[in-house]
């Protein structure tokens, strides 16, 4: 595992005007809470600082992008570390699981801690509607759940779920990024899920796993820029630690590997705005907007 961050490029675009009527604000990040007992420093365990960012934004919903609790997501660890930081938002949190939750089993601590909000125990996928959007939480631990490709339980569920939705705008989120310029890099195992979402006209995909912030241009399923494709954000900046970015992947527009923080999305019935909000003392930001297909 890389020892520390390296500088990365950043570009800021400007949001204009007040949010449209009916908008809701959503906060999202992954890779959050340290193992109980680890020492907080500038280099690790900043979950308390990122929780303050969420609290200041006061979002309608919080989306977690996996690896919510390290090093294994046992119920005891959740109760001692995650609860003391991001636990204050539990009633409005819609989680997704990461590999640290599924290490050594079927994530019993994760499902016990989040309860019904995490979806059916042992599965980790579900959907809901809010602010005129259809939001889908998926489980990217493909080998632990019988695969993510055609014929798998998650793939078949997602295909039916998207077919049943009449929302104009769709956002999906899971842990392992399909595309990433970070240490772990691209993950082809979630490609079939991306393809289903792309075919359904979805707008946004959020992921963690690589501990940096990255914004991509809208992409086709093969990773080439496509104005009609989905925009992906990697937001592995929730507090545990930061990793460097490596060679920039095609379509990568912004990368930042030295800043903890949270992605804030304003979802309106026909579009979205984004803003990366850094922890106190860091002035990095990235913002912009897009329309639904």
C-alpha positions as CSV (number, residue, x, y, z in Angstrom):
1,X,0.0,0.0,0.0
2,X,1.4,3.4,-0.9
3,X,2.7,5.4,2.1
4,X,1.3,8.8,1.3
5,X,-0.3,11.2,-1.1
6,X,1.3,13.0,-4.1
7,X,0.2,16.3,-5.6
8,X,-2.6,16.1,-8.2
9,X,-4.2,18.5,-10.6
10,X,-7.5,20.3,-9.9
11,X,-9.9,22.3,-11.9
12,X,-12.9,24.3,-10.5
13,X,-16.0,25.2,-12.4
14,X,-18.5,27.6,-11.1
15,X,-22.1,27.0,-10.0
16,X,-24.5,29.8,-10.7
17,X,-27.8,30.8,-9.2
18,X,-29.9,29.3,-6.5
19,X,-30.7,25.6,-6.4
20,X,-33.9,24.8,-8.4
21,X,-37.1,24.3,-6.5
22,X,-37.5,20.8,-5.1
23,X,-33.8,20.2,-4.9
24,X,-32.2,18.1,-2.1
25,X,-28.7,18.0,-0.9
26,X,-26.9,14.7,-0.6
27,X,-23.5,14.1,1.1
28,X,-21.3,11.2,0.0
29,X,-17.9,9.6,0.8
30,X,-16.4,6.3,1.5
31,X,-13.4,4.8,3.4
32,X,-14.4,6.4,6.6
33,X,-13.7,5.2,10.2
34,X,-10.5,3.9,11.6
35,X,-10.2,0.8,13.8
36,X,-10.9,1.9,17.3
37,X,-7.7,3.0,19.1
38,X,-5.8,4.2,16.1
39,X,-4.3,7.7,16.6
40,X,-5.9,10.6,14.8
41,X,-3.4,12.6,12.8
42,X,-3.1,14.7,9.6
43,X,-2.4,11.4,7.8
44,X,-5.1,9.1,9.1
45,X,-8.3,8.8,11.1
46,X,-9.9,12.1,10.0
47,X,-13.4,10.8,10.2
48,X,-14.3,13.3,12.9
49,X,-13.2,16.2,10.7
50,X,-15.2,14.9,7.7
51,X,-18.2,14.4,9.9
52,X,-18.0,18.1,10.8
53,X,-18.2,18.8,7.0
54,X,-21.3,16.8,6.7
55,X,-22.9,18.4,9.8
56,X,-22.2,21.9,8.4
57,X,-23.9,21.0,5.1
58,X,-26.9,19.4,6.9
59,X,-27.8,17.3,3.9
60,X,-31.1,15.5,3.5
61,X,-29.3,12.2,3.0
62,X,-25.9,10.7,3.5
63,X,-24.6,8.1,1.1
64,X,-21.7,6.0,2.3
65,X,-19.5,4.4,-0.4
66,X,-18.2,1.4,1.3
67,X,-15.4,0.6,3.8
68,X,-17.4,2.5,6.3
69,X,-15.5,0.8,9.1
70,X,-11.9,-0.5,9.3
71,X,-10.1,-2.9,9.5
72,X,-13.0,-5.2,9.6
73,X,-16.6,-4.0,9.8
74,X,-17.4,-5.8,13.0
75,X,-20.4,-4.6,15.0
76,X,-18.1,-3.7,17.9
77,X,-15.9,-1.6,15.6
78,X,-18.9,0.2,14.1
79,X,-20.3,0.9,17.6
80,X,-16.9,2.3,18.9
81,X,-15.6,4.2,15.9
82,X,-18.1,4.9,13.1
83,X,-20.8,5.6,15.7
84,X,-18.6,8.3,17.4
85,X,-18.1,10.1,14.1
86,X,-20.5,9.6,11.3
87,X,-23.0,7.8,13.5
88,X,-24.8,11.1,14.2
89,X,-26.2,10.9,10.6
90,X,-27.3,7.3,10.9
91,X,-31.0,8.0,10.7
92,X,-30.5,9.7,7.2
93,X,-27.8,7.4,5.9
94,X,-28.2,5.0,3.0
95,X,-25.0,2.9,3.0
96,X,-23.2,0.6,0.6
97,X,-20.7,-2.1,1.7
98,X,-17.0,-2.3,1.0
99,X,-14.5,-5.1,1.1
100,X,-13.6,-4.3,4.7
101,X,-17.2,-5.1,5.6
102,X,-17.2,-8.3,3.7
103,X,-13.8,-9.5,4.8
104,X,-14.1,-13.0,6.1
105,X,-17.8,-13.4,5.6
106,X,-21.1,-11.8,4.7
107,X,-20.7,-8.5,6.5
108,X,-22.8,-9.4,9.6
109,X,-21.5,-6.3,11.5
110,X,-22.5,-4.0,8.7
111,X,-26.0,-5.4,8.4
112,X,-26.5,-5.4,12.1
113,X,-25.3,-1.8,12.5
114,X,-27.3,-0.2,9.7
115,X,-30.3,-2.6,10.0
116,X,-33.1,-2.2,7.4
117,X,-31.3,0.8,5.8
118,X,-28.6,-1.6,4.4
119,X,-31.1,-3.7,2.4
120,X,-31.6,-7.5,2.7
121,X,-28.9,-9.1,4.9
122,X,-26.2,-10.8,2.9
123,X,-27.1,-9.0,-0.3
124,X,-26.3,-5.3,0.0
125,X,-28.3,-3.9,-2.9
126,X,-31.5,-1.8,-2.8
127,X,-33.0,1.3,-4.3
128,X,-35.2,4.3,-3.4
129,X,-36.5,7.5,-4.8
130,X,-35.8,11.1,-3.6
131,X,-35.9,14.5,-5.0
132,X,-37.2,13.2,-8.3
133,X,-34.2,10.9,-8.6
134,X,-33.9,7.1,-8.5
135,X,-31.0,6.1,-6.3
136,X,-29.5,2.6,-6.4
137,X,-27.0,1.3,-3.8
138,X,-25.1,-1.7,-5.1
139,X,-22.7,-4.3,-3.7
140,X,-19.4,-4.4,-5.6
141,X,-17.9,-7.3,-3.6
142,X,-18.8,-9.4,-6.6
143,X,-16.9,-12.6,-5.7
144,X,-18.6,-12.6,-2.3
145,X,-22.1,-12.5,-3.7
146,X,-22.0,-14.8,-6.6
147,X,-20.9,-12.3,-9.2
148,X,-22.1,-9.1,-10.8
149,X,-22.6,-10.3,-14.3
150,X,-25.6,-11.6,-16.3
151,X,-27.4,-14.3,-14.4
152,X,-26.2,-13.2,-11.0
153,X,-28.8,-12.2,-8.4
154,X,-27.6,-8.6,-8.2
155,X,-27.4,-8.1,-12.0
156,X,-30.9,-9.6,-12.5
157,X,-32.3,-7.4,-9.7
158,X,-30.7,-4.3,-11.1
159,X,-32.0,-4.9,-14.6
160,X,-35.6,-5.3,-13.3
161,X,-35.2,-2.4,-10.9
162,X,-34.2,0.0,-13.7
163,X,-36.9,-1.2,-16.0
164,X,-39.5,-0.5,-13.3
165,X,-38.3,3.1,-12.6
166,X,-39.9,6.0,-14.3
167,X,-37.6,8.6,-12.9
168,X,-35.8,10.9,-15.3
169,X,-32.6,11.0,-13.3
170,X,-30.7,8.0,-11.8
171,X,-27.7,7.9,-9.5
172,X,-25.9,4.6,-8.5
173,X,-23.2,4.1,-5.9
174,X,-21.0,1.3,-4.8
175,X,-17.5,0.7,-3.4
176,X,-15.1,-0.4,-6.1
177,X,-14.8,2.2,-8.9
178,X,-15.2,1.0,-12.5
179,X,-12.6,3.6,-13.5
180,X,-9.9,5.1,-11.3
181,X,-6.5,6.7,-11.5
182,X,-5.6,5.5,-8.1
183,X,-3.7,2.7,-6.4
184,X,-6.4,0.0,-7.0
185,X,-7.3,1.2,-10.5
186,X,-10.1,0.1,-12.8
187,X,-12.3,-2.7,-11.7
188,X,-13.8,-4.7,-14.6
189,X,-16.0,-6.9,-12.3
190,X,-18.5,-4.1,-12.0
191,X,-18.6,-3.5,-15.7
192,X,-21.9,-5.3,-16.3
193,X,-23.6,-3.1,-13.7
194,X,-22.2,0.0,-15.4
195,X,-23.5,-1.3,-18.8
196,X,-27.0,-1.8,-17.4
197,X,-27.1,1.7,-15.9
198,X,-25.7,3.2,-19.1
199,X,-28.4,1.5,-21.2
200,X,-31.0,2.9,-18.8
201,X,-29.7,6.4,-19.2
202,X,-28.3,6.9,-15.7
203,X,-26.4,10.1,-14.9
204,X,-24.1,9.5,-12.0
205,X,-22.0,6.8,-10.4
206,X,-20.2,7.3,-7.0
207,X,-17.5,5.0,-5.6
208,X,-14.7,4.9,-3.0
209,X,-12.0,2.2,-2.5
210,X,-9.2,4.3,-3.8
211,X,-8.5,6.9,-1.1
212,X,-8.5,10.1,-3.2
213,X,-11.0,12.4,-4.9
214,X,-11.5,12.1,-8.7
215,X,-14.0,13.4,-11.1
216,X,-14.5,11.9,-14.6
217,X,-16.1,13.3,-17.7
218,X,-19.2,11.4,-18.8
219,X,-18.0,8.0,-20.0
220,X,-19.2,5.2,-22.2
221,X,-19.1,1.6,-20.8
222,X,-15.6,1.1,-22.4
223,X,-14.2,4.2,-20.6
224,X,-14.1,6.6,-23.5
225,X,-15.6,10.0,-23.1
226,X,-19.2,10.2,-24.2
227,X,-21.4,13.2,-23.6
228,X,-24.4,10.9,-23.3
229,X,-22.6,8.6,-20.8
230,X,-22.4,8.6,-17.0
231,X,-20.2,10.8,-14.9
232,X,-18.3,9.0,-12.1
233,X,-16.8,10.4,-8.9
234,X,-14.3,8.5,-6.7
235,X,-14.7,9.8,-3.2
236,X,-12.5,7.7,-0.9
237,X,-11.7,10.7,1.2
238,X,-14.0,10.0,4.2
239,X,-11.3,9.8,6.8
240,X,-9.3,6.6,7.0
241,X,-6.2,7.6,5.0
242,X,-5.2,8.9,1.6
243,X,-3.5,7.2,-1.3
244,X,-1.6,8.8,-4.2
245,X,-3.1,8.9,-7.7
246,X,-1.0,7.3,-10.5
247,X,-1.3,7.7,-14.3
248,X,-4.5,9.5,-15.2
249,X,-7.1,7.4,-16.8
250,X,-8.9,8.5,-19.9
251,X,-11.6,10.9,-19.1
252,X,-10.2,11.9,-15.7
253,X,-10.8,15.6,-15.3
254,X,-9.8,16.3,-11.6
255,X,-7.7,14.4,-9.2
256,X,-6.8,15.2,-5.6
257,X,-4.9,12.9,-3.3
258,X,-4.0,15.2,-0.4
259,X,-7.4,16.3,0.9
260,X,-10.0,14.7,3.1
261,X,-13.6,15.7,2.5
262,X,-17.1,15.0,1.2
263,X,-18.9,15.3,-2.1
264,X,-22.0,17.4,-1.8
265,X,-24.6,16.9,-4.5
266,X,-27.7,19.1,-5.1
267,X,-30.2,16.9,-6.9
268,X,-33.0,18.6,-8.8
269,X,-35.7,17.1,-10.9
270,X,-33.8,17.7,-14.2
271,X,-30.1,18.0,-13.2
272,X,-27.5,18.1,-10.5
273,X,-24.7,20.2,-9.0
274,X,-21.6,19.0,-7.3
275,X,-19.2,20.5,-4.8
276,X,-16.3,18.8,-3.1
277,X,-16.2,20.2,0.5
278,X,-12.8,19.8,2.2
279,X,-12.1,19.5,5.9
280,X,-11.3,22.7,7.9
281,X,-7.9,24.1,7.0
282,X,-7.9,22.8,3.4
283,X,-9.0,25.1,0.6
284,X,-9.3,22.6,-2.2
285,X,-12.7,22.5,-3.9
286,X,-14.2,21.3,-7.2
287,X,-17.7,22.3,-8.3
288,X,-19.9,22.2,-11.4
289,X,-23.3,21.1,-12.7
290,X,-24.9,18.8,-15.2
291,X,-28.3,17.9,-16.8
292,X,-30.2,14.7,-16.7
293,X,-30.5,12.8,-20.0
